[in-house]
């Protein structure tokens, strides 16, 4: 199948730069990018899924840092094995 698409000058420049950096022809690089995008479950590529997971992780870390700022000074959580299983008859 042959497909013609119109790229903005910015997207074309990025495509050419990335293809050159990887030593590939721009058309081959574009085909690889489309293939990766369609490779994952439900058509979402592994790169997109990895990017989504990274974004979710960064949001989680940011939220935890904000939460930690609200804790009293010298806050301590006893997460020892003994405290976790306390009262379970061991």
C-alpha positions in Angstrom: 0.0 0.0 0.0 1.2 3.4 -0.8 0.2 6.4 1.4 0.8 10.1 0.9 0.7 12.3 4.0 1.3 16.0 4.5 3.8 16.8 7.2 4.3 20.2 8.8 7.8 21.6 8.3 8.5 21.0 12.0 7.4 17.4 11.9 9.4 16.8 8.7 12.5 18.2 10.3 12.1 16.0 13.3 11.5 13.0 11.2 14.6 13.6 9.1 16.8 14.4 12.1 15.7 11.2 14.0 16.1 9.1 10.9 19.6 10.5 10.3 20.5 9.9 13.9 19.6 6.3 13.6 21.2 5.9 10.1 17.9 5.2 8.4 16.1 6.5 5.4 13.2 8.8 6.5 10.6 6.6 4.7 12.0 3.5 6.5 12.0 5.4 9.8 8.4 6.5 9.3 7.3 3.0 8.4 9.0 1.7 11.6 7.3 4.3 13.7 3.8 3.5 12.3 4.5 -0.3 12.8 5.5 0.3 16.4 2.4 2.4 17.0 0.2 -0.4 15.8 2.1 -3.2 17.4 0.7 -3.1 20.9 -2.6 -4.3 22.3 -5.6 -2.6 20.7 -3.3 -0.9 18.3 -1.5 1.1 20.9 2.2 0.7 20.3 4.7 -0.3 22.9 6.4 3.0 22.8 3.1 4.8 23.5 2.3 2.4 26.3 5.7 2.9 27.9 5.3 6.7 27.6 1.9 6.4 29.4 3.4 4.3 32.2 6.2 6.8 32.6 3.8 9.7 32.8 1.7 7.8 35.4 4.8 7.1 37.4 5.9 10.7 37.3 2.4 11.9 38.5 2.5 9.3 41.3 6.0 10.5 42.5 4.9 14.1 42.3 1.8 13.3 44.4 3.8 11.4 47.0 6.2 14.3 47.3 3.3 16.7 47.9 1.8 14.4 50.4 5.2 14.1 52.3 5.3 17.8 52.7 2.1 17.6 54.8 3.5 15.1 57.3 4.7 16.3 60.7 8.5 16.6 61.2 10.3 13.4 62.0 7.3 11.3 60.9 8.0 7.6 61.4 6.1 4.6 59.9 6.8 1.3 61.5 6.7 -1.1 58.6 8.7 -3.8 60.2 7.6 -7.4 59.8 6.6 -7.5 63.4 4.3 -4.6 63.1 2.7 -5.8 59.9 1.8 -9.2 61.4 1.0 -8.0 64.9 -2.1 -9.7 66.3 -2.2 -12.4 63.7 -1.2 -15.2 66.1 2.3 -15.7 65.0 
